[in-house]
Amino acid sequence: MLGRLAHLAFDALLISMVLTGIKRNTGLTLSLYRIKHREIQQFLSGYLEAGEWVRVY
């Protein structure tokens, strides 16, 4: 169970890194301001920033 959770977390981080690469190379990004729920906006912002942080290191 713990291995599966770690695998899913790693996959989510890889997807975040891919979205970061797309943002850096093309300038395309998600429009977070169009999401009405503040908590979801904050979660997605943190999720995308995790990809930025990992990509830098």
N, CA, C and O atoms as a Maestro MAE file, in Angstrom:
{
 s_m_m2io_version
 :::
 2.0.0
}

f_m_ct {
 s_m_title
 :::
 protein
 m_atom[228] {
  # First column is atom index #
  i_m_mmod_type
  r_m_x_coord
  r_m_y_coord
  r_m_z_coord
  i_m_residue_number
  s_m_chain_name
  s_m_pdb_residue_name
  s_m_pdb_atom_name
  i_m_atomic_number
  :::
  1 25 0.823 -1.198 0.000 1 A "MET " " N  " 7
  2 3 0.000 0.000 0.000 1 A "MET " " CA " 6
  3 2 0.868 1.263 0.000 1 A "MET " " C  " 6
  4 15 0.592 2.209 -0.738 1 A "MET " " O  " 8
  5 25 1.906 1.275 0.822 2 A "LEU " " N  " 7
  6 3 2.779 2.436 0.899 2 A "LEU " " CA " 6
  7 2 3.568 2.618 -0.394 2 A "LEU " " C  " 6
  8 15 3.814 3.743 -0.827 2 A "LEU " " O  " 8
  9 25 3.963 1.497 -1.008 3 A "GLY " " N  " 7
  10 3 4.673 1.567 -2.280 3 A "GLY " " CA " 6
  11 2 3.800 2.142 -3.380 3 A "GLY " " C  " 6
  12 15 4.271 2.908 -4.220 3 A "GLY " " O  " 8
  13 25 2.541 1.775 -3.371 4 A "ARG " " N  " 7
  14 3 1.604 2.298 -4.369 4 A "ARG " " CA " 6
  15 2 1.391 3.796 -4.187 4 A "ARG " " C  " 6
  16 15 1.312 4.538 -5.167 4 A "ARG " " O  " 8
  17 25 1.300 4.235 -2.960 5 A "LEU " " N  " 7
  18 3 1.134 5.661 -2.670 5 A "LEU " " CA " 6
  19 2 2.367 6.451 -3.111 5 A "LEU " " C  " 6
  20 15 2.247 7.540 -3.672 5 A "LEU " " O  " 8
  21 25 3.552 5.893 -2.851 6 A "ALA " " N  " 7
  22 3 4.787 6.552 -3.281 6 A "ALA " " CA " 6
  23 2 4.848 6.617 -4.803 6 A "ALA " " C  " 6
  24 15 5.298 7.618 -5.361 6 A "ALA " " O  " 8
  25 25 4.405 5.571 -5.473 7 A "HIS " " N  " 7
  26 3 4.393 5.550 -6.941 7 A "HIS " " CA " 6
  27 2 3.455 6.622 -7.492 7 A "HIS " " C  " 6
  28 15 3.810 7.318 -8.443 7 A "HIS " " O  " 8
  29 25 2.277 6.762 -6.916 8 A "LEU " " N  " 7
  30 3 1.324 7.778 -7.354 8 A "LEU " " CA " 6
  31 2 1.851 9.186 -7.096 8 A "LEU " " C  " 6
  32 15 1.666 10.079 -7.923 8 A "LEU " " O  " 8
  33 25 2.505 9.389 -5.958 9 A "ALA " " N  " 7
  34 3 3.076 10.703 -5.657 9 A "ALA " " CA " 6
  35 2 4.185 11.036 -6.642 9 A "ALA " " C  " 6
  36 15 4.281 12.176 -7.095 9 A "ALA " " O  " 8
  37 25 5.020 10.068 -6.982 10 A "PHE " " N  " 7
  38 3 6.095 10.284 -7.941 10 A "PHE " " CA " 6
  39 2 5.525 10.600 -9.322 10 A "PHE " " C  " 6
  40 15 6.031 11.483 -10.014 10 A "PHE " " O  " 8
  41 25 4.474 9.884 -9.727 11 A "ASP " " N  " 7
  42 3 3.840 10.153 -11.014 11 A "ASP " " CA " 6
  43 2 3.242 11.561 -11.053 11 A "ASP " " C  " 6
  44 15 3.349 12.255 -12.064 11 A "ASP " " O  " 8
  45 25 2.615 11.980 -9.958 12 A "ALA " " N  " 7
  46 3 2.040 13.326 -9.895 12 A "ALA " " CA " 6
  47 2 3.139 14.375 -10.006 12 A "ALA " " C  " 6
  48 15 2.949 15.408 -10.649 12 A "ALA " " O  " 8
  49 25 4.281 14.120 -9.389 13 A "LEU " " N  " 7
  50 3 5.397 15.057 -9.477 13 A "LEU " " CA " 6
  51 2 5.957 15.113 -10.899 13 A "LEU " " C  " 6
  52 15 6.332 16.186 -11.371 13 A "LEU " " O  " 8
  53 25 6.016 13.985 -11.573 14 A "LEU " " N  " 7
  54 3 6.476 13.973 -12.964 14 A "LEU " " CA " 6
  55 2 5.540 14.774 -13.867 14 A "LEU " " C  " 6
  56 15 5.996 15.500 -14.750 14 A "LEU " " O  " 8
  57 25 4.238 14.641 -13.646 15 A "ILE " " N  " 7
  58 3 3.269 15.400 -14.440 15 A "ILE " " CA " 6
  59 2 3.440 16.891 -14.182 15 A "ILE " " C  " 6
  60 15 3.364 17.699 -15.108 15 A "ILE " " O  " 8
  61 25 3.670 17.254 -12.925 16 A "SER " " N  " 7
  62 3 3.901 18.654 -12.597 16 A "SER " " CA " 6
  63 2 5.162 19.175 -13.284 16 A "SER " " C  " 6
  64 15 5.191 20.317 -13.743 16 A "SER " " O  " 8
  65 25 6.196 18.352 -13.355 17 A "MET " " N  " 7
  66 3 7.425 18.759 -14.030 17 A "MET " " CA " 6
  67 2 7.205 18.926 -15.534 17 A "MET " " C  " 6
  68 15 7.770 19.833 -16.144 17 A "MET " " O  " 8
  69 25 6.394 18.062 -16.131 18 A "VAL " " N  " 7
  70 3 6.085 18.184 -17.560 18 A "VAL " " CA " 6
  71 2 5.328 19.485 -17.817 18 A "VAL " " C  " 6
  72 15 5.633 20.204 -18.768 18 A "VAL " " O  " 8
  73 25 4.350 19.786 -16.979 19 A "LEU " " N  " 7
  74 3 3.603 21.042 -17.136 19 A "LEU " " CA " 6
  75 2 4.515 22.254 -16.960 19 A "LEU " " C  " 6
  76 15 4.335 23.267 -17.636 19 A "LEU " " O  " 8
  77 25 5.484 22.160 -16.066 20 A "THR " " N  " 7
  78 3 6.457 23.234 -15.884 20 A "THR " " CA " 6
  79 2 7.312 23.400 -17.131 20 A "THR " " C  " 6
  80 15 7.590 24.523 -17.550 20 A "THR " " O  " 8
  81 25 7.730 22.285 -17.729 21 A "GLY " " N  " 7
  82 3 8.518 22.352 -18.957 21 A "GLY " " CA " 6
  83 2 7.742 22.971 -20.097 21 A "GLY " " C  " 6
  84 15 8.288 23.751 -20.877 21 A "GLY " " O  " 8
  85 25 6.466 22.625 -20.196 22 A "ILE " " N  " 7
  86 3 5.614 23.221 -21.232 22 A "ILE " " CA " 6
  87 2 5.493 24.723 -21.006 22 A "ILE " " C  " 6
  88 15 5.540 25.507 -21.954 22 A "ILE " " O  " 8
  89 25 5.336 25.118 -19.750 23 A "LYS " " N  " 7
  90 3 5.222 26.543 -19.431 23 A "LYS " " CA " 6
  91 2 6.498 27.288 -19.808 23 A "LYS " " C  " 6
  92 15 6.434 28.373 -20.386 23 A "LYS " " O  " 8
  93 25 7.649 26.717 -19.486 24 A "ARG " " N  " 7
  94 3 8.918 27.400 -19.758 24 A "ARG " " CA " 6
  95 2 9.227 27.472 -21.249 24 A "ARG " " C  " 6
  96 15 9.777 28.470 -21.715 24 A "ARG " " O  " 8
  97 25 8.882 26.426 -22.007 25 A "ASN " " N  " 7
  98 3 9.252 26.385 -23.412 25 A "ASN " " CA " 6
  99 2 8.250 27.068 -24.336 25 A "ASN " " C  " 6
  100 15 8.635 27.608 -25.373 25 A "ASN " " O  " 8
  101 25 6.967 27.051 -23.970 26 A "THR " " N  " 7
  102 3 5.961 27.611 -24.866 26 A "THR " " CA " 6
  103 2 5.248 28.829 -24.282 26 A "THR " " C  " 6
  104 15 4.670 29.621 -25.026 26 A "THR " " O  " 8
  105 25 5.282 28.983 -22.974 27 A "GLY " " N  " 7
  106 3 4.569 30.084 -22.339 27 A "GLY " " CA " 6
  107 2 3.128 29.743 -21.999 27 A "GLY " " C  " 6
  108 15 2.425 30.563 -21.408 27 A "GLY " " O  " 8
  109 25 2.675 28.546 -22.361 28 A "LEU " " N  " 7
  110 3 1.312 28.132 -22.044 28 A "LEU " " CA " 6
  111 2 1.228 27.710 -20.589 28 A "LEU " " C  " 6
  112 15 2.117 27.027 -20.080 28 A "LEU " " O  " 8
  113 25 0.166 28.116 -19.927 29 A "THR " " N  " 7
  114 3 -0.027 27.750 -18.531 29 A "THR " " CA " 6
  115 2 -1.517 27.606 -18.240 29 A "THR " " C  " 6
  116 15 -2.358 28.040 -19.028 29 A "THR " " O  " 8
  117 25 -1.834 26.999 -17.109 30 A "LEU " " N  " 7
  118 3 -3.236 26.863 -16.711 30 A "LEU " " CA " 6
  119 2 -3.753 28.201 -16.197 30 A "LEU " " C  " 6
  120 15 -3.015 28.940 -15.546 30 A "LEU " " O  " 8
  121 25 -5.013 28.518 -16.484 31 A "SER " " N  " 7
  122 3 -5.610 29.758 -15.981 31 A "SER " " CA " 6
  123 2 -6.261 29.456 -14.634 31 A "SER " " C  " 6
  124 15 -7.435 29.090 -14.567 31 A "SER " " O  " 8
  125 25 -5.507 29.609 -13.596 32 A "LEU " " N  " 7
  126 3 -6.012 29.301 -12.261 32 A "LEU " " CA " 6
  127 2 -7.040 30.312 -11.786 32 A "LEU " " C  " 6
  128 15 -7.872 30.000 -10.934 32 A "LEU " " O  " 8
  129 25 -6.989 31.515 -12.325 33 A "TYR " " N  " 7
  130 3 -7.947 32.543 -11.885 33 A "TYR " " CA " 6
  131 2 -9.378 32.209 -12.303 33 A "TYR " " C  " 6
  132 15 -10.323 32.772 -11.750 33 A "TYR " " O  " 8
  133 25 -9.553 31.314 -13.256 34 A "ARG " " N  " 7
  134 3 -10.901 30.947 -13.706 34 A "ARG " " CA " 6
  135 2 -11.558 29.925 -12.785 34 A "ARG " " C  " 6
  136 15 -12.757 29.670 -12.903 34 A "ARG " " O  " 8
  137 25 -10.795 29.342 -11.874 35 A "ILE " " N  " 7
  138 3 -11.336 28.372 -10.923 35 A "ILE " " CA " 6
  139 2 -11.965 29.149 -9.771 35 A "ILE " " C  " 6
  140 15 -11.320 30.004 -9.163 35 A "ILE " " O  " 8
  141 25 -13.221 28.848 -9.479 36 A "LYS " " N  " 7
  142 3 -13.963 29.616 -8.481 36 A "LYS " " CA " 6
  143 2 -13.602 29.260 -7.038 36 A "LYS " " C  " 6
  144 15 -13.643 30.124 -6.162 36 A "LYS " " O  " 8
  145 25 -13.251 28.008 -6.784 37 A "HIS " " N  " 7
  146 3 -12.961 27.569 -5.418 37 A "HIS " " CA " 6
  147 2 -11.529 27.938 -5.043 37 A "HIS " " C  " 6
  148 15 -10.571 27.506 -5.685 37 A "HIS " " O  " 8
  149 25 -11.407 28.728 -4.016 38 A "ARG " " N  " 7
  150 3 -10.106 29.239 -3.585 38 A "ARG " " CA " 6
  151 2 -9.160 28.117 -3.147 38 A "ARG " " C  " 6
  152 15 -7.960 28.175 -3.415 38 A "ARG " " O  " 8
  153 25 -9.705 27.090 -2.468 39 A "GLU " " N  " 7
  154 3 -8.868 25.999 -1.980 39 A "GLU " " CA " 6
  155 2 -8.269 25.207 -3.139 39 A "GLU " " C  " 6
  156 15 -7.111 24.793 -3.076 39 A "GLU " " O  " 8
  157 25 -9.050 24.998 -4.191 40 A "ILE " " N  " 7
  158 3 -8.557 24.267 -5.355 40 A "ILE " " CA " 6
  159 2 -7.506 25.095 -6.078 40 A "ILE " " C  " 6
  160 15 -6.511 24.555 -6.562 40 A "ILE " " O  " 8
  161 25 -7.722 26.409 -6.153 41 A "GLN " " N  " 7
  162 3 -6.717 27.298 -6.749 41 A "GLN " " CA " 6
  163 2 -5.393 27.193 -6.005 41 A "GLN " " C  " 6
  164 15 -4.334 27.070 -6.621 41 A "GLN " " O  " 8
  165 25 -5.458 27.241 -4.690 42 A "GLN " " N  " 7
  166 3 -4.240 27.170 -3.889 42 A "GLN " " CA " 6
  167 2 -3.552 25.821 -4.035 42 A "GLN " " C  " 6
  168 15 -2.324 25.755 -4.102 42 A "GLN " " O  " 8
  169 25 -4.332 24.746 -4.084 43 A "PHE " " N  " 7
  170 3 -3.754 23.413 -4.240 43 A "PHE " " CA " 6
  171 2 -3.042 23.286 -5.582 43 A "PHE " " C  " 6
  172 15 -1.906 22.814 -5.645 43 A "PHE " " O  " 8
  173 25 -3.710 23.708 -6.653 44 A "LEU " " N  " 7
  174 3 -3.102 23.611 -7.984 44 A "LEU " " CA " 6
  175 2 -1.879 24.521 -8.108 44 A "LEU " " C  " 6
  176 15 -0.900 24.158 -8.760 44 A "LEU " " O  " 8
  177 25 -1.931 25.671 -7.501 45 A "SER " " N  " 7
  178 3 -0.777 26.566 -7.522 45 A "SER " " CA " 6
  179 2 0.414 25.912 -6.823 45 A "SER " " C  " 6
  180 15 1.533 25.952 -7.335 45 A "SER " " O  " 8
  181 25 0.185 25.325 -5.683 46 A "GLY " " N  " 7
  182 3 1.250 24.620 -4.965 46 A "GLY " " CA " 6
  183 2 1.753 23.415 -5.737 46 A "GLY " " C  " 6
  184 15 2.950 23.130 -5.742 46 A "GLY " " O  " 8
  185 25 0.839 22.708 -6.391 47 A "TYR " " N  " 7
  186 3 1.201 21.539 -7.201 47 A "TYR " " CA " 6
  187 2 2.115 21.949 -8.348 47 A "TYR " " C  " 6
  188 15 3.120 21.287 -8.608 47 A "TYR " " O  " 8
  189 25 1.775 23.029 -9.032 48 A "LEU " " N  " 7
  190 3 2.606 23.490 -10.142 48 A "LEU " " CA " 6
  191 2 3.935 24.062 -9.652 48 A "LEU " " C  " 6
  192 15 4.955 23.925 -10.329 48 A "LEU " " O  " 8
  193 25 3.930 24.698 -8.485 49 A "GLU " " N  " 7
  194 3 5.176 25.223 -7.948 49 A "GLU " " CA " 6
  195 2 6.098 24.109 -7.499 49 A "GLU " " C  " 6
  196 15 7.316 24.287 -7.493 49 A "GLU " " O  " 8
  197 25 5.550 22.963 -7.124 50 A "ALA " " N  " 7
  198 3 6.397 21.808 -6.768 50 A "ALA " " CA " 6
  199 2 7.177 21.346 -7.993 50 A "ALA " " C  " 6
  200 15 8.345 20.973 -7.878 50 A "ALA " " O  " 8
  201 25 6.550 21.366 -9.156 51 A "GLY " " N  " 7
  202 3 7.254 21.022 -10.394 51 A "GLY " " CA " 6
  203 2 8.336 22.017 -10.718 51 A "GLY " " C  " 6
  204 15 9.395 21.637 -11.216 51 A "GLY " " O  " 8
  205 25 8.093 23.301 -10.444 52 A "GLU " " N  " 7
  206 3 9.111 24.334 -10.655 52 A "GLU " " CA " 6
  207 2 10.291 24.095 -9.717 52 A "GLU " " C  " 6
  208 15 11.447 24.200 -10.126 52 A "GLU " " O  " 8
  209 25 9.997 23.780 -8.480 53 A "TRP " " N  " 7
  210 3 11.047 23.592 -7.486 53 A "TRP " " CA " 6
  211 2 11.919 22.385 -7.833 53 A "TRP " " C  " 6
  212 15 13.144 22.463 -7.746 53 A "TRP " " O  " 8
  213 25 11.300 21.277 -8.222 54 A "VAL " " N  " 7
  214 3 12.053 20.067 -8.554 54 A "VAL " " CA " 6
  215 2 12.850 20.285 -9.827 54 A "VAL " " C  " 6
  216 15 13.978 19.804 -9.934 54 A "VAL " " O  " 8
  217 25 12.296 20.993 -10.783 55 A "ARG " " N  " 7
  218 3 12.990 21.215 -12.046 55 A "ARG " " CA " 6
  219 2 14.226 22.080 -11.868 55 A "ARG " " C  " 6
  220 15 15.191 21.936 -12.619 55 A "ARG " " O  " 8
  221 25 14.215 22.971 -10.894 56 A "VAL " " N  " 7
  222 3 15.359 23.846 -10.650 56 A "VAL " " CA " 6
  223 2 16.525 23.038 -10.094 56 A "VAL " " C  " 6
  224 15 17.675 23.294 -10.449 56 A "VAL " " O  " 8
  225 25 16.243 22.059 -9.219 57 A "TYR " " N  " 7
  226 3 17.312 21.273 -8.597 57 A "TYR " " CA " 6
  227 2 17.626 20.105 -9.398 57 A "TYR " " C  " 6
  228 15 18.503 19.323 -9.032 57 A "TYR " " O  " 8
  :::
 }
 m_bond[227] {
  # First column is bond index #
  i_m_from
  i_m_to
  i_m_order
  :::
  1 1 2 1
  2 2 3 1
  3 3 4 2
  4 3 5 1
  5 5 6 1
  6 6 7 1
  7 7 8 2
  8 7 9 1
  9 9 10 1
  10 10 11 1
  11 11 12 2
  12 11 13 1
  13 13 14 1
  14 14 15 1
  15 15 16 2
  16 15 17 1
  17 17 18 1
  18 18 19 1
  19 19 20 2
  20 19 21 1
  21 21 22 1
  22 22 23 1
  23 23 24 2
  24 23 25 1
  25 25 26 1
  26 26 27 1
  27 27 28 2
  28 27 29 1
  29 29 30 1
  30 30 31 1
  31 31 32 2
  32 31 33 1
  33 33 34 1
  34 34 35 1
  35 35 36 2
  36 35 37 1
  37 37 38 1
  38 38 39 1
  39 39 40 2
  40 39 41 1
  41 41 42 1
  42 42 43 1
  43 43 44 2
  44 43 45 1
  45 45 46 1
  46 46 47 1
  47 47 48 2
  48 47 49 1
  49 49 50 1
  50 50 51 1
  51 51 52 2
  52 51 53 1
  53 53 54 1
  54 54 55 1
  55 55 56 2
  56 55 57 1
  57 57 58 1
  58 58 59 1
  59 59 60 2
  60 59 61 1
  61 61 62 1
  62 62 63 1
  63 63 64 2
  64 63 65 1
  65 65 66 1
  66 66 67 1
  67 67 68 2
  68 67 69 1
  69 69 70 1
  70 70 71 1
  71 71 72 2
  72 71 73 1
  73 73 74 1
  74 74 75 1
  75 75 76 2
  76 75 77 1
  77 77 78 1
  78 78 79 1
  79 79 80 2
  80 79 81 1
  81 81 82 1
  82 82 83 1
  83 83 84 2
  84 83 85 1
  85 85 86 1
  86 86 87 1
  87 87 88 2
  88 87 89 1
  89 89 90 1
  90 90 91 1
  91 91 92 2
  92 91 93 1
  93 93 94 1
  94 94 95 1
  95 95 96 2
  96 95 97 1
  97 97 98 1
  98 98 99 1
  99 99 100 2
  100 99 101 1
  101 101 102 1
  102 102 103 1
  103 103 104 2
  104 103 105 1
  105 105 106 1
  106 106 107 1
  107 107 108 2
  108 107 109 1
  109 109 110 1
  110 110 111 1
  111 111 112 2
  112 111 113 1
  113 113 114 1
  114 114 115 1
  115 115 116 2
  116 115 117 1
  117 117 118 1
  118 118 119 1
  119 119 120 2
  120 119 121 1
  121 121 122 1
  122 122 123 1
  123 123 124 2
  124 123 125 1
  125 125 126 1
  126 126 127 1
  127 127 128 2
  128 127 129 1
  129 129 130 1
  130 130 131 1
  131 131 132 2
  132 131 133 1
  133 133 134 1
  134 134 135 1
  135 135 136 2
  136 135 137 1
  137 137 138 1
  138 138 139 1
  139 139 140 2
  140 139 141 1
  141 141 142 1
  142 142 143 1
  143 143 144 2
  144 143 145 1
  145 145 146 1
  146 146 147 1
  147 147 148 2
  148 147 149 1
  149 149 150 1
  150 150 151 1
  151 151 152 2
  152 151 153 1
  153 153 154 1
  154 154 155 1
  155 155 156 2
  156 155 157 1
  157 157 158 1
  158 158 159 1
  159 159 160 2
  160 159 161 1
  161 161 162 1
  162 162 163 1
  163 163 164 2
  164 163 165 1
  165 165 166 1
  166 166 167 1
  167 167 168 2
  168 167 169 1
  169 169 170 1
  170 170 171 1
  171 171 172 2
  172 171 173 1
  173 173 174 1
  174 174 175 1
  175 175 176 2
  176 175 177 1
  177 177 178 1
  178 178 179 1
  179 179 180 2
  180 179 181 1
  181 181 182 1
  182 182 183 1
  183 183 184 2
  184 183 185 1
  185 185 186 1
  186 186 187 1
  187 187 188 2
  188 187 189 1
  189 189 190 1
  190 190 191 1
  191 191 192 2
  192 191 193 1
  193 193 194 1
  194 194 195 1
  195 195 196 2
  196 195 197 1
  197 197 198 1
  198 198 199 1
  199 199 200 2
  200 199 201 1
  201 201 202 1
  202 202 203 1
  203 203 204 2
  204 203 205 1
  205 205 206 1
  206 206 207 1
  207 207 208 2
  208 207 209 1
  209 209 210 1
  210 210 211 1
  211 211 212 2
  212 211 213 1
  213 213 214 1
  214 214 215 1
  215 215 216 2
  216 215 217 1
  217 217 218 1
  218 218 219 1
  219 219 220 2
  220 219 221 1
  221 221 222 1
  222 222 223 1
  223 223 224 2
  224 223 225 1
  225 225 226 1
  226 226 227 1
  227 227 228 2
  :::
 }
}
